[in-house]
């Protein structure tokens, strides 16, 4: 006789087959059958009780970003469904696999305007790559299996709606998942495209390599490609870490959060080589007439942000490996040398900010302390706001460190949930979250989750009593600000009230000591750092070149941002060619 189990337990079996070892959510009456199955299988899959469904969805998203494995969360009918949506969009925009189990009221109450009953299918239509309701319990394990396959294949969010009674129904325990048979495949590039790319590179006088998150698995190839063809390298923020920040060819990131060397290199390039990157600001910062080689596993991304001279659908690692093997080494060029000088000048200026002893303190010394104290394989969850600018410019990543953020959706509040995910997935590694006071308040209740599961995450709150990133945008566009001021909060006291350890830091020495002590703790810590509400140098709006701006405008810009000894790239090139 065939063994029978409840359908919700079959669902859990499929999850464990796919290597899912934890799941985020909040119980409700519509999740009762799922909770029963999770309780029965506690030895296989760990239930993580978050304090808001959005926190669970954001944590699941970060799980997938850091590990490449699908992140899983659930929500109960009605409010649970709507609370999940923000984290789901984060996963959609950053193209990572997520499974959402959307529990529902008893199937007999569907379409009856019942308590907490809503039609979730339309709600999730835009955010998902798979979106189905199960009304036959026999189909539940198959649908979950199919949803996971689809999420991996399409790099997106899969949603399965499960009425509570469907989960309770008994079915034959015969379903075998396809996890063992699933092998993600990468597109194979055409060899003739390699030769075309090499010709374009050979013809270029000022080539630039622009690499994204899709090159993290190709660190050696990226380094070799840049060095052989004498290419200055720019990384997207999610691509940061694909090349050591200490490498002389690395110019940094691009745009408002980016560096002067990166912006000037892009402005002067005659060939942009985009690999493993889909940059949402491409139309803002790329000359749309410049020649480009674009490499991506997703054909839809080719030419999306910049017209493509040559589009190559393929894996970045394989493409760069072939380019290096088949191409001739380029001689040293003034172009690369000028960019390297530009980089050194920029970093020298950055270091002067790190050594500031102003009060209230500038934020740059905080990054200096992190660079000195963080483990070589530390993980950083960067919340959205000015922290992204700071982390982009100041954190010097080594090959083993990881970081992530809400890249394209750019939702504030990912810090604390992301810290939960990072510590669960990498319990042996040091985890930092970096948030402003605006972002911290979005999901601050998830500190309770860190405490509940004894996750020793080090949470830094850099408080300037403002939505600083938006404040600058308002000042630039409106010449005034409104609605951006924040009430001062004592986050150290908040941490203590939640059961974590809190620190108050107002100087570099206090920040250094707090981080040092936090590293010794076996519980979450929060370091409340009061910083000056400064305006960061806008990497996308440099007023430094006398060919484009008046002397008065340049002097005003230099004075405002305390710019020192940073001639523009054009001037450096001219000096080398004289």
C-alpha positions in Angstrom: 0.0 0.0 0.0 1.3 3.4 -1.0 2.1 5.7 1.9 0.0 8.8 2.2 1.1 12.2 3.5 -0.5 15.6 3.7 0.1 17.7 0.6 1.9 20.5 2.6 4.4 17.9 3.7 5.0 16.9 0.1 5.6 20.6 -0.6 8.3 20.6 2.1 9.9 17.5 0.7 10.3 19.2 -2.7 11.9 22.2 -1.0 14.4 20.0 0.8 15.1 18.1 -2.5 16.2 21.4 -4.0 18.5 22.2 -1.1 16.3 24.7 0.7 17.3 24.6 4.4 15.5 27.6 5.7 12.3 29.5 5.0 11.1 32.9 6.1 7.5 33.9 7.1 4.9 34.8 9.6 2.1 32.3 10.5 -1.5 33.0 10.0 -4.7 30.9 9.9 -4.2 30.3 6.2 -0.7 28.9 6.8 -1.7 26.3 9.3 -1.2 23.3 7.1 2.2 24.6 6.0 3.2 25.3 9.6 2.2 21.8 10.6 4.4 20.4 7.8 7.3 22.6 8.7 7.0 21.5 12.4 7.1 17.9 11.4 10.3 18.5 9.3 12.2 20.8 11.6 15.3 18.6 11.1 15.3 19.2 7.4 14.3 22.8 7.0 14.5 25.6 9.5 11.6 28.0 9.9 12.7 31.6 10.5 10.1 33.8 12.1 10.5 37.3 10.8 8.6 40.2 12.3 7.2 41.5 9.0 6.6 39.6 5.7 8.6 42.3 3.8 11.6 41.4 6.0 11.2 37.8 5.1 11.0 38.5 1.4 14.0 40.8 1.5 16.0 38.1 3.4 15.0 35.5 0.8 16.1 37.9 -1.9 19.5 38.4 -0.2 19.9 34.6 0.3 19.7 34.1 -3.5 22.0 37.1 -4.2 24.7 35.8 -2.0 24.5 32.0 -2.6 22.9 31.7 -6.1 20.4 29.3 -4.5 16.7 30.0 -4.5 15.4 32.1 -1.6 12.0 31.0 -0.1 9.5 32.9 1.9 5.7 32.7 2.6 2.9 34.9 3.7 -0.7 34.4 4.9 -3.8 35.4 3.1 -4.6 39.1 2.6 -2.2 41.3 4.5 0.6 38.7 4.3 0.3 38.8 0.5 0.5 42.5 0.3 3.4 42.8 2.8 5.6 40.5 0.6 5.5 42.6 -2.5 8.4 44.9 -1.8 10.9 42.2 -1.3 9.6 40.4 -4.3 10.2 43.4 -6.5 13.8 43.5 -5.2 14.3 40.0 -6.5 12.6 40.7 -9.8 14.7 43.8 -10.5 18.0 42.2 -9.6 17.0 39.0 -11.5 17.5 36.4 -8.9 15.4 33.2 -8.1 12.8 33.4 -5.4 9.9 31.2 -4.4 6.9 32.7 -2.6 4.3 30.5 -1.0 1.2 32.6 -0.8 -1.2 30.9 1.6 -4.9 31.4 1.2 -8.2 30.9 2.9 -10.1 27.6 2.5 -10.9 27.0 -1.1 -14.6 27.0 -0.5 -14.3 30.7 0.5 -12.5 31.8 -2.6 -14.4 34.5 -4.6 -16.8 34.8 -1.6 -15.5 38.1 -0.2 -14.5 36.1 2.9 -12.4 37.4 5.8 -8.9 38.2 4.5 -9.9 36.7 1.1 -8.5 38.4 -2.0 -7.5 37.4 -5.5 -3.7 37.4 -5.3 -3.1 36.3 -8.9 -3.4 39.8 -10.4 -1.4 41.3 -7.5 1.6 39.2 -8.4 1.2 39.2 -12.2 3.8 41.8 -12.9 6.4 40.8 -10.3 6.5 37.1 -11.1 7.7 34.7 -13.8 5.4 31.9 -12.5 2.1 32.5 -10.7 -0.4 29.7 -10.1 -3.0 28.6 -7.6 -3.2 25.0 -6.6 -6.8 23.6 -6.3 -6.0 19.9 -6.6 -3.8 18.7 -3.7 -2.2 16.0 -5.9 -0.7 18.7 -8.0 0.9 20.7 -5.1 4.4 19.0 -5.1 4.5 19.1 -8.9 3.6 22.8 -9.1 6.2 23.7 -6.4 8.8 21.7 -8.4 7.9 23.5 -11.6 7.9 26.9 -9.9 11.4 26.4 -8.6 12.6 25.3 -12.1 11.0 28.3 -13.6 12.5 30.7 -11.1 16.0 29.4 -11.8 15.5 29.3 -15.5 14.0 32.8 -15.8 15.9 34.3 -12.9 12.8 35.7 -11.2 10.1 35.2 -8.7 7.8 32.2 -8.7 4.6 32.3 -6.7 2.4 29.3 -5.7 -0.9 30.0 -4.0 -2.0 27.3 -1.6 -5.4 27.4 0.1 -5.1 26.0 3.6 -7.3 23.0 3.0 -5.2 21.9 0.0 -2.2 21.6 2.3 -4.1 19.4 4.7 -5.4 17.0 2.1 -3.8 13.6 2.0 -2.1 12.4 -1.2 0.0 9.5 -2.2 3.7 10.0 -1.4 5.0 9.2 -4.8 6.2 12.4 -6.3 9.9 12.7 -7.1 11.2 16.2 -7.7 13.3 17.1 -10.7 16.1 18.7 -8.5 18.7 16.0 -9.4 17.9 16.3 -13.1 18.1 20.1 -13.3 21.3 21.5 -14.6 21.3 25.2 -15.5 22.9 25.7 -18.9 24.8 28.8 -20.1 24.6 29.9 -23.8 27.6 29.0 -25.9 29.1 32.0 -27.7 30.0 31.9 -31.4 33.7 31.7 -32.2 33.4 34.2 -35.0 32.2 36.8 -32.5 35.4 36.4 -30.6 37.4 37.3 -33.7 35.1 40.3 -34.4 35.6 41.5 -30.8 39.4 41.2 -31.0 39.3 43.3 -34.2 37.3 46.0 -32.5 39.6 46.0 -29.5 42.7 46.3 -31.7 41.2 49.3 -33.6 40.2 51.2 -30.4 42.4 53.9 -29.1 40.6 54.4 -25.7 38.8 51.1 -24.8 37.1 50.7 -21.4 35.9 47.5 -19.8 32.6 47.9 -18.0 31.8 44.8 -16.0 28.9 43.8 -13.8 27.6 41.2 -11.4 27.8 38.6 -14.1 31.6 38.5 -13.8 31.9 37.5 -10.1 32.5 33.9 -11.1 35.2 35.1 -13.6 37.6 37.0 -11.4 40.8 35.5 -13.0 39.5 36.0 -16.5 38.5 39.6 -15.8 41.9 40.4 -14.4 43.7 38.7 -17.3 41.5 40.4 -19.9 42.1 43.8 -18.5 45.9 43.3 -18.1 46.4 41.7 -21.6 44.5 44.4 -23.5 45.5 47.3 -21.2 41.9 48.1 -20.3 40.8 50.5 -17.5 38.0 48.7 -15.7 34.7 50.1 -14.3 32.5 47.9 -12.2 28.8 48.3 -11.4 28.1 48.5 -7.7 26.8 44.9 -7.7 29.8 43.9 -9.7 32.2 45.5 -7.1 34.5 42.8 -5.8 34.9 41.0 -9.2 38.3 42.7 -9.3 40.3 43.6 -6.2 39.8 47.2 -5.3 43.6 47.5 -5.0 44.2 46.6 -8.7 45.7 49.6 -10.6 43.4 49.1 -13.6 40.2 49.5 -11.5 38.7 52.9 -11.7 35.7 52.2 -9.4 32.0 52.5 -10.0 30.0 54.9 -12.2 27.4 57.6 -11.7 26.3 59.5 -8.7 27.8 56.9 -6.4 30.9 56.5 -8.5 34.4 57.9 -9.0 35.9 60.7 -11.0 38.2 58.3 -12.9 35.2 56.1 -13.9 33.1 59.0 -15.2 36.0 60.6 -17.2 37.0 57.3 -18.7 33.5 56.6 -19.9 33.3 60.2 -21.4 36.5 59.7 -23.3 36.2 56.1 -24.5 35.8 55.1 -28.1 35.0 51.5 -27.3 32.9 50.4 -24.3 33.2 46.6 -23.6 30.2 45.7 -21.4 30.5 42.2 -19.8 28.0 40.7 -17.5 26.3 44.0 -16.9 22.9 45.5 -17.5 23.4 49.1 -16.2 20.0 50.9 -15.7 21.7 54.3 -16.1 23.4 53.5 -19.4 21.3 56.0 -21.3 22.2 58.7 -18.9 26.0 58.2 -18.9 27.0 56.4 -22.1 27.5 58.2 -25.3 24.8 56.5 -27.4 27.0 56.7 -30.5 30.1 55.1 -29.0 31.1 51.6 -30.3 30.4 48.8 -27.9 30.9 45.1 -27.4 28.3 43.6 -25.1 28.5 40.2 -23.5 25.5 38.8 -21.6 23.8 35.5 -20.9 20.5 37.2 -21.5 19.9 38.2 -25.1 17.3 40.8 -24.1 20.1 42.7 -22.3 22.2 43.1 -25.4 21.7 46.6 -26.7 19.2 47.5 -24.0 21.1 50.4 -22.5 23.4 51.2 -25.4 23.3 50.3 -29.1 25.5 47.3 -29.6 28.2 47.2 -32.3 28.7 43.6 -31.4 26.4 41.6 -29.2 27.6 38.3 -27.8 25.2 36.0 -26.1 27.4 33.9 -23.8 29.0 33.4 -20.4 31.4 36.1 -19.4 33.9 33.6 -18.1 34.1 31.6 -21.3 34.1 34.7 -23.5 36.9 36.4 -21.7 38.9 33.2 -21.5 38.7 32.9 -25.3 39.5 36.6 -25.9 42.6 36.2 -23.7 43.7 32.9 -25.3 43.2 34.1 -28.9 44.2 37.8 -28.7 47.5 39.4 -29.0 48.8 41.3 -26.0 48.5 45.0 -26.4 51.5 47.3 -25.8 51.5 49.7 -22.9 49.4 52.8 -23.7 49.2 56.4 -22.5 45.4 55.8 -22.3 45.8 53.2 -19.5 48.6 55.1 -17.9 46.6 58.3 -17.7 43.6 56.4 -16.2 45.9 54.9 -13.6 47.3 58.3 -12.6 43.7 59.6 -12.4 42.9 56.7 -10.1 45.8 57.4 -7.8 44.9 61.1 -7.5 41.3 60.1 -6.7 42.4 57.6 -4.0 44.8 60.1 -2.5 41.9 62.6 -2.1 39.7 59.8 -0.6 42.3 59.1 2.0 42.4 62.7 3.1 38.7 62.4 3.8 39.2 59.2 5.8 41.7 61.0 8.0 39.3 63.8 8.8 38.8 64.7 12.5 35.8 67.0 12.0 33.0 66.9 14.5 30.3 65.8 13.9 32.4 63.3 12.2 32.4 62.7 8.5 31.4 59.2 7.4 34.6 58.4 5.5 36.6 57.5 8.7 34.0 54.8 9.4 34.9 53.1 6.2 38.6 53.4 7.2 37.8 51.5 10.4 35.9 48.8 8.5 38.8 48.3 6.0 41.2 47.9 8.9 39.0 45.6 11.1 36.7 43.5 8.8 37.8 39.9 8.2 39.2 39.1 4.8 36.0 37.1 4.0 33.5 39.4 5.6 30.1 40.0 4.1 28.6 43.5 3.8 24.9 44.2 3.4 24.7 47.8 2.1 21.4 49.5 2.7 20.1 52.0 0.2 21.1 55.7 0.5 24.3 57.5 1.0 25.8 54.3 2.3 26.0 53.1 -1.2 28.1 56.1 -2.2 30.4 55.5 0.8 30.7 51.8 0.2 31.4 52.2 -3.5 34.2 54.6 -3.0 35.7 53.7 0.4 35.4 49.9 1.0 38.4 48.2 -0.4 37.3 44.6 -1.1 39.6 41.7 -1.3 38.8 38.6 -3.4 37.0 36.7 -0.6 34.7 39.5 0.7 31.0 39.6 -0.5 28.5 42.4 -0.5 25.0 43.1 -1.9 22.3 45.6 -1.8 18.9 46.4 -3.4 20.6 47.2 -6.7 18.0 48.2 -9.2 14.8 48.4 -7.2 16.8 50.3 -4.6 14.4 49.8 -1.7 15.5 51.1 1.7 15.4 48.6 4.6 17.3 45.7 3.1 20.1 46.0 5.7 18.8 44.1 8.7 16.9 41.4 6.8 20.0 41.0 4.6 22.1 40.5 7.7 19.8 37.7 8.8 20.2 36.0 5.4 23.9 36.4 5.3 24.5 34.9 8.7 22.2 32.0 8.1 23.8 31.1 4.8 27.4 31.8 6.0 27.4 31.3 9.8 31.1 31.1 10.0 31.7 34.4 8.3 31.6 37.9 9.7 28.5 40.0 8.6 28.2 43.7 8.7 25.1 45.8 7.8 25.5 49.4 6.9 22.4 51.6 7.1 21.5 55.2 7.4 18.9 56.3 10.0 16.3 56.5 7.2 16.9 53.0 6.0 17.3 51.5 9.5 13.8 52.7 10.5 12.2 50.9 7.5 12.9 47.4 8.9 14.3 47.9 12.4 11.9 45.3 13.8 14.1 42.6 12.2 16.7 43.2 14.8 14.4 41.1 17.0 14.8 38.3 14.5 18.5 38.6 14.7 18.3 38.4 18.5 15.8 35.5 18.4 18.1 33.3 16.4 21.3 34.5 18.1 22.8 35.8 14.9 25.9 37.9 15.8 25.5 40.5 13.0 27.3 43.8 13.4 24.8 46.5 12.4 26.2 50.0 11.8 23.7 53.0 11.7 25.1 56.2 10.3 22.7 58.8 11.4 22.6 62.2 9.9 19.0 63.0 10.9 18.0 63.1 7.2 17.1 61.2 4.1 20.4 62.5 2.9 20.4 61.0 -0.6 17.0 62.6 -1.3 17.9 65.8 0.4 20.7 66.4 -2.1 18.4 65.6 -5.0 15.9 68.1 -3.8 18.6 70.7 -3.3 19.8 70.1 -6.8 16.4 70.1 -8.5 14.3 72.4 -6.3 16.9 74.6 -4.6 15.2 73.8 -1.3 14.2 70.7 0.8 11.0 69.5 2.3 10.0 66.3 4.1 13.6 64.9 4.4 14.4 65.8 8.1 14.3 62.9 10.5 13.8 62.8 14.3 17.0 61.9 16.1 16.7 58.3 17.6 19.0 56.6 20.0 19.6 53.4 18.2 21.9 52.1 20.9 19.1 52.2 23.4 16.8 50.7 20.8 19.2 47.8 20.4 19.4 47.2 24.1 15.6 47.2 24.4 15.4 44.5 21.7 18.0 42.3 23.4 21.0 43.2 21.3 24.1 45.1 22.4 24.2 48.8 21.6 27.1 51.2 21.2 27.2 54.9 20.8 30.1 56.3 18.7 30.8 59.9 17.9 34.5 59.8 16.9 36.7 57.6 14.8 38.3 56.1 17.9 34.9 55.2 19.4 33.8 53.7 16.1 37.0 51.6 15.9 36.6 50.4 19.5 32.9 49.6 19.0 33.6 47.5 15.9 36.5 45.8 17.6 34.3 44.9 20.6 31.4 43.8 18.4 33.6 41.2 16.7 33.9 39.5 20.1 30.1 39.2 20.8 27.9 36.2 20.3 24.8 38.3 19.8 23.7 41.1 17.4 25.2 44.5 17.9 24.1 48.0 16.8 26.6 50.8 16.6 24.8 54.2 16.6 27.1 56.7 14.8 26.2 60.3 14.6 27.6 61.8 11.4 27.7 65.2 9.7 24.9 65.7 7.1 27.3 66.3 4.2 26.8 66.4 0.5 29.1 63.9 -1.3 30.9 64.8 -4.4 28.6 64.0 -7.3 30.4 61.5 -9.4 28.1 62.1 -12.3 28.3 65.9 -12.3 31.9 66.9 -12.2 32.6 70.6 -12.6 36.4 70.4 -13.2 37.2 70.6 -16.9 38.0 74.2 -18.1 36.9 73.2 -21.6 33.4 72.8 -20.3 33.0 75.1 -17.3 34.0 78.6 -16.3 36.9 79.2 -13.9 34.4 80.6 -11.4 32.2 77.4 -11.5 35.3 75.2 -11.1 36.6 77.1 -8.1 33.1 76.9 -6.5 33.0 73.2 -7.0 36.5 72.7 -5.7 35.8 74.7 -2.6 32.5 73.0 -1.9 33.9 69.5 -2.0 37.5 70.3 -0.9 38.9 68.8 -4.1 42.7 68.6 -4.1 45.3 67.8 -6.8 42.9 66.1 -9.2 43.6 67.3 -12.8 41.0 66.0 -15.3 41.8 63.0 -17.5 42.1 65.2 -20.6 44.9 67.1 -18.9 46.7 64.0 -17.8 46.6 62.6 -21.3 47.9 65.8 -22.7 50.8 65.8 -20.3 51.8 62.3 -21.3 51.6 63.0 -25.0 53.7 66.2 -24.9 
